[in-house]
């Protein structure tokens, strides 16, 4: 069940507002109150850790559900559909990491931050696209979403492999047993969601104790939820539909508010290797990686450029891929333990994401209108929301104003 264009816009605006509020509070006399609230103990964890480790597990659960649905029953269901976004996403992760490493070369302490600019924040990017309205062809949104889905898969693998502490074998064994039980529920046809959610809570605790970042529990749990290919309302789609507003309007803005607060003392902060490497990785690395990969793939015949999409549209989308915000802030907090380095990573992430978002908006805002094309109602429902198939003006005109 695809979110509507208005939902995308509002979710993006909510995230932008949360980030702006965090920056404002962190640079006023309220900064001490803000920091005190985040570090206040709430049971076994601080408020900040509850948000980053527990609530963000719901974000990763939603990501996992979306990836599974798209891979088996959606935009990535065929090898042909996967080819272009996989090429673009792979280059869009490798080139920003390379740019970061070139800027920070010689400082071994900064090496762990290589993955920070490799991420794309789909909520922010789709929010910018939604603000453009009919200026952004539906095919660009589809391309950006599929690239972001593959990008999410890559980010999850990176977190699991490169940002894992010392492992606890008993906790890993417990996690494996709980995951097997969830998979067993699926195999035996259990369709109710509550048993999966109950075991998910136990899985989160086991993964948290194992040394692997607890949010990975969300992705693992998502793989066990029954999809029911072709079903209009399967358990997976029902859970995804229920989680989407909670995560996009609750968890993600809350994480943005808890993570984006950093004191800004001057532009000279951005010239240091860590923030500069991240900012350039997001702004230059993403547009070079994604844009060049798509151009080469089309020129070499490995993939086909989406119908009705100009190279200017492709370039604008490549720029929007440089909005790293949520995942970049998340990886930055995993990469470093020193608060000064975490703050520097935040500054680089905010600068690179802002530059990418503004540049992408301007490029797409000034792009010539693509030739009109006809899309069927099923595709319209994916692009404009689940009720679009009832509106013939949307079904027949991809540039109609979405509701």
Beta strands, then each sheet from edge to edge (+ up, - down):
strand 1: 41-42
strand 2: 45-46
sheet 1: 1+ 2-
end
